Amino acid sequence: MLTVKFIEENTDYVIERLAVKRFNGTEIIGQILDLDKKRRQLQNRNDNILAEMNSIAKEIGILYKSGKAQEAEAAKQRTALLKEETKQHSAELDETEKQVKELLVQVPNLPHISVPRGNGAEDNETVRTGGQMPELSADAVPHWDLAKKYDIIDFELGNKITGAGFPVYKGKGSKLQRALINFFLDEGEKAGYKEYMPPLMVNEDSGYGTGQLPDKEGQMYHATLDNYYLIPTAEVPVTNIWRDVIVNASEFPIKATAYTPCFRREAGSYGKDVRGLNRLHQFDKVEIVQIQHPSKSYETLEEMVAHVEGLVKKLELPYRILRLCGGDMSFTSALTFDFEVYAAAQQRWLEVSSVSNFESFQANRLKLRYRDEVEKKTNLAHTLNGSALALPRIVAALLENNQTEKGIKIPAALVPYTRFEYID
C-alpha cells in the first residue's frame, strides 16, 4: 500500500507510473488527496479544541481561587460545549481516515522504472534463455497420456473424489512429488533459507497484509463459518510471520522457505491451459521469502532469480526468464521475473515461477518495520518472494521432455531423492 505522504509529494509521478500498469489513477489519487486534506483540517481543529480545553481547565482553578465562581461556571459550560464538538469532530475524523484507507488499498503498487510498458503476456521481455531443447520421437505424447500410461497421476479419480483440478498422485508419481519438494527445500537450506511449516488457512488480516484482500477473495477458497481462507501460496502465511513486527537492521537479510499445498479457484480458466497439470485448483509449491533493507532489495531480487535459475538448470529443463510488462504484473509487485520451462510434447512454454520485489508495498500493509541502529528510527522494510518451485508444470515438463523407450528418465539431481532412475 502506498503512503499518503508519498502520493502527496510525488503525485504526477504516481499517476504516470500507475499508467504503466494500465491503471488510471487520476480520479482515485485526487479523491485520496482531497480526503487527506479534510482529515488534516479535522485533526487541526481537534488539536485546537483540546488545547483550548486544557487552557480553560487551568483557568477554572484560578477563577475559583479568586472567588470568581460565576466566571468559573461559565468556563465549565464552555468546556462541555467543546467536548461535544470534539466528539463530533473525532467521529468525522475516524470516518475520513477509514475512507482514505479504503481508497488506498485499491491503488496498485508502482512498477519499477525498468518495467516495460505493455498490455499483456505478449509484451513481456525475454531476459535470457537456457537449457537444451529435447528431441522427442515422433510418437511422443503429452504428460496427461504419460500419467495414464505409467499409472502415476489419476485425473479422473481426483475428479470423482473432489472435482476437476484435484489430481491423485500414485506410486512413482507420488514419490516424484515428494522428491521434488525435498530437493527444493534442501536447495533453499543450502542458500541460507530457514524452513517453516505454516498453517494452510489464514485470517482476513493475513490476506490483507500481503495484498490478496480485499479485492482478490474471489480467487481464494473461503471457509465462511470461521472466516478463514485457504492459502493461494505460502507467501501469505510466511510473510505474515513479520506482521506488526519491528526488526533490527542487523537481522537483514531475513530468509524463509516453506513447502505447502496451494489452493486457487482459477475461475474462468478453460481450454488447453487447464489440460492435465497445466492449471490446478490444488498443487504443491516451495516458496522463498526475504525481508530486506530497502537499499539492498534489488540486489536481493537478482540473488533470488539466480537461485531459481539454478534449480531449473539442475533439473535439466530448457527455460526462459521474462521481465513482466506493466500490463501483466500483479497488483502488489514492483518488479517481477517469470520463469517458464518448455514442455516438448505440448510444444509450449509453461510458467513455473514468479520472483518479485514488492518494495515497501506489503510492508506498509503489514506494519513491518526495521529499526536503524544508528539513527534509532523505524522505517518500512522491503519484502520479496518467489516460487522455488511450483510442482505441477515442472512435473509436466519433466515427464514430456524425458520420455524414452525405456521409460521416463529422472534428472541426475533428483535420483538421490526418488531412489529410481526411470518411471517405467
C-alpha positions as CSV (number, residue, x, y, z in Angstrom):
1,M,0.0,0.0,0.0
2,L,1.3,3.4,-0.9
3,T,1.5,6.0,1.8
4,V,-0.4,9.3,1.5
5,K,2.8,11.2,2.2
6,F,4.5,9.6,-0.8
7,I,1.4,10.3,-3.0
8,E,1.3,13.9,-1.9
9,E,5.0,14.5,-2.6
10,N,5.0,12.6,-5.9
11,T,1.5,13.0,-7.3
12,D,2.4,13.3,-11.0
13,Y,5.0,10.5,-10.8
14,V,2.5,8.2,-9.1
15,I,-0.2,8.7,-11.7
16,E,2.4,8.3,-14.5
17,R,3.8,5.0,-13.1
18,L,0.3,3.6,-12.4
19,A,-0.5,4.1,-16.1
20,V,2.4,1.6,-16.9
21,K,0.2,-1.0,-15.1
22,R,-2.7,0.2,-17.2
23,F,-4.3,1.7,-14.1
24,N,-5.9,5.2,-14.5
25,G,-5.1,6.7,-11.1
26,T,-6.1,10.4,-11.8
27,E,-9.5,10.2,-10.1
28,I,-8.7,8.0,-7.1
29,I,-5.5,9.8,-6.4
30,G,-7.4,13.1,-6.4
31,Q,-10.0,11.7,-4.0
32,I,-7.3,10.4,-1.6
33,L,-5.6,13.8,-1.6
34,D,-8.9,15.7,-1.0
35,L,-9.9,13.4,1.8
36,D,-6.5,13.6,3.4
37,K,-6.7,17.4,3.3
38,K,-10.1,17.2,5.0
39,R,-8.5,14.8,7.6
40,R,-5.7,17.2,8.4
41,Q,-8.3,20.1,8.8
42,L,-10.3,18.0,11.2
43,Q,-7.2,16.9,13.1
44,N,-6.1,20.5,13.4
45,R,-9.5,21.6,14.6
46,N,-9.5,18.8,17.2
47,D,-6.0,19.7,18.4
48,N,-7.0,23.4,18.7
49,I,-10.1,22.4,20.7
50,L,-8.1,20.2,23.0
51,A,-5.6,23.0,23.6
52,E,-8.4,25.4,24.4
53,M,-9.9,22.9,26.8
54,N,-6.6,22.5,28.6
55,S,-6.2,26.2,28.8
56,I,-9.8,26.6,30.2
57,A,-9.2,23.8,32.7
58,K,-6.2,25.7,34.2
59,E,-8.3,29.0,34.1
60,I,-11.2,27.4,36.0
61,G,-9.0,26.6,39.0
62,I,-7.6,30.1,39.1
63,L,-11.1,31.6,38.9
64,Y,-12.4,29.5,41.8
65,K,-9.4,30.5,43.9
66,S,-10.0,34.1,43.0
67,G,-13.6,33.8,44.1
68,K,-15.0,34.2,40.6
69,A,-17.4,31.3,40.8
70,Q,-19.8,32.7,38.1
71,E,-16.9,33.0,35.6
72,A,-15.7,29.6,36.5
73,E,-19.1,28.1,35.9
74,A,-19.3,29.8,32.5
75,A,-15.9,28.4,31.7
76,K,-17.1,24.9,32.6
77,Q,-20.1,25.3,30.4
78,R,-17.8,26.3,27.6
79,T,-15.7,23.1,28.2
80,A,-18.8,21.0,28.0
81,L,-19.7,22.5,24.6
82,L,-16.1,22.0,23.4
83,K,-16.3,18.3,24.5
84,E,-19.4,17.7,22.4
85,E,-17.8,19.4,19.5
86,T,-14.6,17.3,19.7
87,K,-16.8,14.1,19.8
88,Q,-18.4,15.1,16.6
89,H,-15.1,16.0,15.0
90,S,-13.5,12.7,16.2
91,A,-16.3,10.7,14.7
92,E,-15.9,12.6,11.4
93,L,-12.1,12.2,11.6
94,D,-12.4,8.4,12.1
95,E,-14.8,8.1,9.1
96,T,-12.5,10.2,6.9
97,E,-9.5,8.1,7.8
98,K,-11.5,5.0,7.0
99,Q,-12.4,6.4,3.6
100,V,-8.8,7.2,2.9
101,K,-7.7,3.7,3.7
102,E,-10.5,2.1,1.6
103,L,-9.2,4.1,-1.4
104,L,-5.5,3.4,-0.7
105,V,-6.0,-0.4,-0.8
106,Q,-7.4,-0.1,-4.3
107,V,-4.3,1.5,-5.7
108,P,-1.7,-1.0,-7.1
109,N,2.0,-0.8,-6.3
110,L,4.1,1.3,-8.6
111,P,6.1,-0.6,-11.2
112,H,9.9,-0.2,-11.0
113,I,11.4,2.2,-13.6
114,S,12.8,-0.8,-15.5
115,V,9.3,-2.3,-16.1
116,P,8.4,-2.1,-19.8
117,R,5.0,-0.8,-21.0
118,G,2.7,-3.4,-22.4
119,N,-0.8,-4.8,-22.3
120,G,-0.2,-8.5,-21.5
121,A,2.0,-11.5,-21.7
122,E,2.8,-10.9,-25.4
123,D,4.7,-7.7,-24.3
124,N,6.9,-9.3,-21.7
125,E,10.7,-9.1,-22.3
126,T,12.8,-12.2,-22.5
127,V,15.9,-11.6,-20.3
128,R,17.7,-14.8,-21.1
129,T,17.2,-18.4,-22.0
130,G,19.0,-21.6,-21.1
131,G,19.0,-25.4,-21.3
132,Q,18.8,-27.7,-24.2
133,M,15.7,-28.4,-26.2
134,P,14.9,-32.1,-26.1
135,E,14.5,-34.1,-29.3
136,L,11.5,-36.4,-29.0
137,S,10.5,-39.3,-31.1
138,A,7.5,-39.0,-33.5
139,D,5.3,-41.0,-31.1
140,A,5.9,-38.7,-28.1
141,V,2.8,-37.8,-26.1
142,P,1.8,-35.1,-23.6
143,H,2.1,-35.6,-19.9
144,W,-1.6,-36.5,-19.3
145,D,-1.2,-39.5,-21.6
146,L,2.1,-40.5,-19.9
147,A,0.5,-40.2,-16.5
148,K,-2.1,-42.7,-17.6
149,K,0.3,-45.0,-19.3
150,Y,2.6,-45.3,-16.2
151,D,-0.3,-45.0,-13.7
152,I,1.3,-42.2,-11.8
153,I,-1.3,-39.5,-11.9
154,D,-5.1,-40.1,-12.0
155,F,-7.1,-37.1,-13.0
156,E,-10.4,-39.0,-13.3
157,L,-10.1,-40.3,-9.7
158,G,-9.4,-36.8,-8.4
159,N,-12.5,-35.6,-10.3
160,K,-14.5,-38.4,-8.6
161,I,-13.2,-37.6,-5.1
162,T,-13.3,-33.8,-5.4
163,G,-13.6,-32.3,-8.8
164,A,-11.6,-31.1,-11.8
165,G,-8.2,-29.7,-10.9
166,F,-7.6,-32.0,-7.9
167,P,-5.5,-34.9,-9.3
168,V,-4.5,-38.0,-7.3
169,Y,-0.7,-38.9,-7.5
170,K,0.1,-42.6,-7.3
171,G,3.2,-44.8,-7.0
172,K,6.2,-43.3,-8.6
173,G,4.1,-40.2,-9.3
174,S,3.8,-39.6,-5.5
175,K,7.5,-40.3,-5.0
176,L,8.4,-37.8,-7.7
177,Q,6.3,-35.1,-5.9
178,R,8.0,-35.8,-2.6
179,A,11.4,-35.9,-4.2
180,L,10.9,-32.5,-5.8
181,I,9.7,-31.0,-2.6
182,N,12.6,-32.3,-0.6
183,F,15.1,-31.3,-3.3
184,F,13.7,-27.7,-3.4
185,L,13.7,-27.4,0.4
186,D,17.3,-28.7,0.6
187,E,18.5,-26.3,-2.0
188,G,16.8,-23.5,-0.1
189,E,18.5,-24.5,3.1
190,K,21.9,-24.5,1.3
191,A,21.2,-21.0,0.2
192,G,20.5,-19.9,3.8
193,Y,16.7,-20.0,3.9
194,K,15.2,-21.1,7.2
195,E,12.4,-23.6,6.7
196,Y,8.9,-23.0,8.1
197,M,5.8,-25.1,8.1
198,P,2.9,-22.6,8.3
199,P,-0.9,-23.0,8.6
200,L,-2.7,-23.7,5.3
201,M,-5.5,-21.3,6.3
202,V,-5.2,-17.6,7.1
203,N,-7.4,-14.9,8.6
204,E,-8.5,-11.7,6.9
205,D,-5.7,-9.7,8.5
206,S,-3.1,-12.0,6.8
207,G,-4.9,-11.8,3.5
208,Y,-4.9,-8.1,3.7
209,G,-1.3,-7.9,4.8
210,T,0.1,-9.5,1.6
211,G,-2.5,-7.9,-0.7
212,Q,-4.9,-10.8,-1.5
213,L,-7.7,-8.9,0.2
214,P,-9.9,-7.0,-0.1
215,D,-10.2,-7.4,-3.9
216,K,-8.8,-10.9,-4.7
217,E,-11.0,-13.0,-2.5
218,G,-12.8,-14.5,-5.5
219,Q,-9.7,-16.4,-6.3
220,M,-9.4,-18.0,-2.8
221,Y,-11.4,-20.8,-1.2
222,H,-13.2,-19.3,1.7
223,A,-14.2,-21.2,4.9
224,T,-17.2,-18.9,5.6
225,L,-18.1,-20.3,9.1
226,D,-14.8,-19.4,10.6
227,N,-14.0,-16.7,8.0
228,Y,-10.6,-18.3,7.1
229,Y,-9.1,-18.5,3.6
230,L,-7.2,-21.5,2.2
231,I,-3.8,-20.1,1.1
232,P,-3.1,-19.5,-2.6
233,T,0.6,-19.6,-1.8
234,A,3.0,-20.0,1.2
235,E,3.9,-16.3,0.6
236,V,0.8,-15.3,2.6
237,P,1.3,-17.1,5.9
238,V,5.2,-16.9,5.8
239,T,5.3,-13.1,5.1
240,N,2.7,-12.5,7.8
241,I,5.1,-14.0,10.4
242,W,6.5,-10.5,10.4
243,R,3.2,-8.6,10.5
244,D,3.2,-5.9,13.2
245,V,6.9,-6.6,13.9
246,I,9.9,-4.2,14.2
247,V,13.1,-5.9,13.3
248,N,16.7,-4.7,13.8
249,A,18.6,-3.7,10.7
250,S,21.3,-6.1,11.8
251,E,18.9,-9.0,11.2
252,F,18.8,-8.5,7.4
253,P,18.5,-10.4,5.3
254,I,15.7,-12.5,6.8
255,K,15.3,-15.6,4.6
256,A,12.4,-18.1,4.9
257,T,11.3,-21.0,2.8
258,A,8.2,-23.3,3.1
259,Y,6.5,-26.1,1.4
260,T,2.7,-26.0,1.3
261,P,-0.1,-27.2,-0.8
262,C,-1.7,-24.2,-2.5
263,F,-5.4,-23.7,-3.3
264,R,-6.7,-21.5,-6.1
265,R,-10.2,-21.3,-7.6
266,E,-8.8,-20.2,-11.0
267,A,-12.3,-19.0,-12.0
268,G,-12.7,-18.6,-15.7
269,S,-9.9,-20.9,-16.8
270,Y,-10.7,-23.2,-19.7
271,G,-9.4,-25.0,-22.8
272,K,-5.8,-26.2,-23.4
273,D,-4.5,-24.1,-20.5
274,V,-6.2,-26.4,-18.0
275,R,-5.4,-29.7,-19.5
276,G,-3.6,-32.2,-17.2
277,L,-1.2,-30.4,-14.8
278,N,-1.3,-27.1,-16.7
279,R,-3.7,-25.5,-14.2
280,L,-4.9,-27.0,-11.0
281,H,-7.0,-25.9,-8.0
282,Q,-4.7,-27.7,-5.6
283,F,-1.0,-28.0,-6.1
284,D,2.3,-28.2,-4.2
285,K,4.9,-25.5,-4.1
286,V,8.0,-24.5,-2.3
287,E,8.2,-20.7,-1.7
288,I,11.2,-18.5,-0.8
289,V,10.6,-15.2,1.0
290,Q,13.1,-12.4,2.0
291,I,12.7,-9.4,4.3
292,Q,15.4,-6.9,3.3
293,H,16.8,-3.4,3.8
294,P,15.4,-1.1,1.1
295,S,18.9,-0.3,-0.2
296,K,19.6,-3.9,-0.9
297,S,16.3,-5.3,-2.1
298,Y,17.1,-5.2,-5.9
299,E,20.4,-6.9,-5.3
300,T,18.4,-9.5,-3.3
301,L,16.0,-9.9,-6.2
302,E,18.8,-10.8,-8.5
303,E,20.1,-13.3,-6.0
304,M,16.6,-14.9,-5.8
305,V,16.3,-15.1,-9.6
306,A,19.7,-16.8,-9.7
307,H,18.6,-19.3,-7.1
308,V,15.5,-20.3,-9.1
309,E,17.6,-20.4,-12.3
310,G,19.9,-22.8,-10.5
311,L,17.1,-25.1,-9.7
312,V,15.8,-25.2,-13.2
313,K,19.3,-25.9,-14.5
314,K,19.8,-28.8,-12.1
315,L,16.5,-30.3,-13.4
316,E,18.0,-30.1,-16.9
317,L,14.9,-28.2,-18.3
318,P,15.0,-25.7,-21.1
319,Y,13.9,-22.4,-19.7
320,R,13.5,-18.7,-20.3
321,I,13.3,-15.7,-17.9
322,L,10.9,-12.9,-18.6
323,R,10.7,-9.4,-17.2
324,L,6.9,-8.8,-16.9
325,C,5.5,-5.7,-18.6
326,G,3.2,-3.4,-16.7
327,G,0.0,-4.9,-18.1
328,D,1.0,-8.4,-16.9
329,M,2.1,-7.6,-13.4
330,S,0.4,-8.4,-10.2
331,F,-1.3,-5.7,-8.1
332,T,1.4,-5.8,-5.4
333,S,4.6,-6.2,-7.3
334,A,7.1,-3.5,-8.2
335,L,9.2,-5.8,-10.5
336,T,8.6,-9.4,-11.4
337,F,10.6,-12.0,-13.3
338,D,8.7,-15.1,-14.5
339,F,10.4,-18.4,-15.3
340,E,9.0,-20.6,-18.0
341,V,10.1,-24.2,-18.9
342,Y,9.5,-25.8,-22.3
343,A,7.1,-28.8,-22.4
344,A,8.2,-30.5,-25.6
345,A,5.3,-32.8,-26.3
346,Q,2.9,-29.8,-26.0
347,Q,5.3,-27.6,-27.8
348,R,4.6,-24.7,-25.4
349,W,6.2,-22.7,-22.6
350,L,4.8,-23.2,-19.1
351,E,5.2,-20.7,-16.3
352,V,6.7,-22.3,-13.2
353,S,7.8,-19.4,-11.0
354,S,7.4,-15.7,-10.4
355,V,10.1,-13.9,-8.4
356,S,9.0,-10.4,-7.2
357,N,10.1,-7.4,-5.3
358,F,7.2,-5.6,-3.6
359,E,9.4,-2.9,-2.1
360,S,7.5,-1.4,0.9
361,F,4.0,-2.0,-0.5
362,Q,3.3,-5.2,1.5
363,A,5.4,-3.9,4.5
364,N,3.1,-0.8,4.8
365,R,0.0,-3.1,5.0
366,L,1.8,-5.5,7.3
367,K,3.2,-2.7,9.5
368,L,6.6,-4.4,9.1
369,R,9.4,-2.0,10.0
370,Y,13.0,-2.1,10.8
371,R,15.0,-0.1,13.3
372,D,18.0,1.8,12.1
373,E,20.6,1.0,14.8
374,V,22.5,4.3,14.2
375,E,19.7,6.8,13.9
376,K,17.3,4.7,16.0
377,K,14.5,5.5,13.6
378,T,12.0,2.9,12.2
379,N,11.3,2.6,8.5
380,L,9.3,0.3,6.3
381,A,11.2,-2.9,5.2
382,H,11.1,-4.4,1.7
383,T,9.6,-7.8,1.0
384,L,10.4,-10.2,-1.8
385,N,9.2,-13.7,-2.7
386,G,9.5,-16.3,-5.4
387,S,8.3,-19.8,-6.3
388,A,11.2,-22.2,-5.9
389,L,9.4,-24.0,-7.4
390,A,5.8,-24.8,-8.2
391,L,5.5,-28.5,-9.0
392,P,2.7,-29.2,-11.5
393,R,4.2,-27.7,-14.6
394,I,7.7,-28.8,-13.6
395,V,6.4,-32.3,-13.5
396,A,4.6,-31.9,-16.8
397,A,7.9,-30.8,-18.5
398,L,9.9,-33.5,-16.8
399,L,7.5,-36.2,-18.0
400,E,7.2,-34.9,-21.5
401,N,10.9,-34.0,-22.1
402,N,12.4,-37.2,-20.7
403,Q,10.2,-39.8,-22.2
404,T,12.2,-42.6,-23.8
405,E,11.7,-46.2,-24.9
406,K,12.9,-47.3,-21.5
407,G,10.5,-45.1,-19.6
408,I,10.7,-41.5,-18.2
409,K,14.3,-40.7,-17.2
410,I,14.8,-38.9,-13.9
411,P,17.3,-36.0,-13.9
412,A,20.5,-36.9,-12.1
413,A,20.0,-34.3,-9.3
414,L,16.7,-36.0,-8.4
415,V,17.8,-39.6,-8.3
416,P,19.1,-39.4,-4.7
417,Y,15.6,-38.3,-3.7
418,T,13.5,-40.6,-5.9
419,R,15.9,-43.6,-5.5
420,F,15.0,-44.7,-9.0
421,E,16.3,-43.5,-12.4
422,Y,13.2,-44.3,-14.5
423,I,9.5,-44.2,-14.3
424,D,8.6,-47.4,-16.1
